[in-house]
Amino acid sequence: GVAAGCFGLIAGSGWGLTFAVVRGAGSGSSRPDFTGVWRVTRTENQGDFMLDIGYNFILAKSAGLVRVTQTIDQREDELEFTFEVMPPLLAPTRKSLVRVGAPEVAMTDDAGREMLLLNPTWNESVFTAGLRYVNPRHELRIDRYIEDGCMVEHVRYPGKGSEMRRIFQKIS
């Protein structure tokens, strides 16, 4: 459960994609506002999930040693993200611009692997999209939502029956 809220030990953080998209002010109050600076405070099933999408054992287990921070700047139907991983082992600080309704958005994950965000859209208060790793290819689903004041990234791999969650605390 998430009874601990955003807080708790940092059980793992990193190597996954972090993104969010928010509609403009006229889109209704049921959609969360992800604007701000967010840091991973805990994860659920991240190591095993990383193995399922092709990361080696060492990278999957060392993901818990890094600190993942994302800064989100909301502007109507698009968001600009700044992704930082400390220490920056495999991927430098990077930026991505995601527009609601885009057919695909090229991105890289926290370890530098290429991926495509597919058809980002809103399902009430949940932002959802397809997520395709390019090489090796993996077809995933990703949802982003607010739960107990935390931002949650929930990634599912239907082909392997696997999933993980990363829970972020707003730090500014």
N, C-alpha and C positions, 0 to 999 in steps of 0.2 A: 504494500500500500504506500500511500504518500503522506501518511500521518505526520511525518517529520517535516513536511513542507519543503522549502528550498534548502534547508540547512542540513547538516550532518557531515560525516566524513567524506572527503573527496575519494570516492571509490574507483574513479576512473574518469578520464576526460580526454577527448581528442580523437583524432584520426577520422572522424566522421564528418559529413557535410553539416554545416549549420546555415540555415537561411530562414527567412520569413518574408511574407508579403502582406501588406495591409492596404485596404481600399481607402479612398479619400473620406473626408468628414461627412459627406452626404450619403454614405453607404449604410448607415444604421448603427445603432449602439451595440448590437450583439457581436460585432467583430472586434477582437482585442486590438489594443495599441501596443505594438512591439518596439516602439521607438525607445532608444536608450542603449546603455552598455550592459551586457549580460555576460555572466561567467558560469561555466559548468560547475555545479556543486556536487553532483553525484550522477551515476549512471546505473542502468539495469541491463545486464546481459551483454554489455558491449564487447568484451573479449571474445566470447563464443560467436557473436554476430560477425565480428571482423574476420574470424577464421572462415565462416560461411561465405563471405564475399571475396575470399582469396588472399587475405593477408597472411603472412607467415606468423608462426607462433611468437617469435620475439617481438614483432611490431604489435601484435594483438595484445600481448601481456604488458608491453611498455606504454601503451596508450594511457594508462592510469597515472603515469608519471608526469604528464604534460598538463599545462593550464590552458584551457581554451576560452578565449574572450571574443565576443562579437559586438560590434557597434552597428546599430541600425538607424538609418536616417530615412524617415517616412516622408514621401512627397506624393500625395494623392494616390494614383494607381501604380506607383512604382516605389521601390525601396532600394537604397544603396546600402550595401553591407561591407564592413571591414572585418576580416577574419584574422585573428592572431592566435598563434600557438607558441607557447613558451615552455621550454626552449624551442626555437624554430628549427627542428631537426631536419625535416624533409620538405617543408613548404614555407616560403616567405609569407609575410603579411600580404594579403591580397584583397581586392575589391571585386564585387559583383553587383550588377544592376539587374533586378528582376521586375518584370512588368506583368501584372495580372493578365491572363489570357494569352501570353506568348506561347507559340507552339513548342519552342524549346529554348533553353538558356544554357550555354556552355559554362561549366564551372570546374573547379578542382576541389577535391576533399582536403582534409587537414594534412594528408601525407603526400599530396601532389598528384593523385590519380585523377584522370579526366572523367567527367560525368556530364550528363545532360539532365536538367530539370525539365519535365515534360508537362505541358498544359496546366500550369498552376491556376487554381481556382478556389473559390470559397464554397464550403458546405456548412452554412450557418456560421458558427463561431470557430470552425476548424479550417485552417488553410491546408489544402491537400494538393499533391502533385505526384506524377510518376517520376521515377528517378532511375536513370540508366547509367551504369558503369560502362565505359566504352571498351576497355581492354584490360582484363577479360570482361566479357559482357555479363552483366547481372541486371535483371529487371526488378525494381523495388517500388514500394509506395512509401511516401513520407507525409506525415501530418504534423502540423504545428498548432499548439493551442495553449491557453493559460489554465493552470490547475493549481489551486491553493496559493495563488499569487506568484507562481513560478511559470516560466515559459518551458514547455515540454516539446522536445523533438522526438517523434515516435516513428521509427523506420521499420517496415515489414518486408520480408523476403518471402512472398507467397510460394515460390517454387521450392523452397526448402523448409517452409513452416517455421521460420525463424523471425525474431523481432528484437529490437532494443529500444531503450529510451534514454535520452540525456535530459537532465533537469537543470535549468539555468536560473540563477538568482540575478535580479537587477541590481547593479552596483552603482549606477548613476544615470 
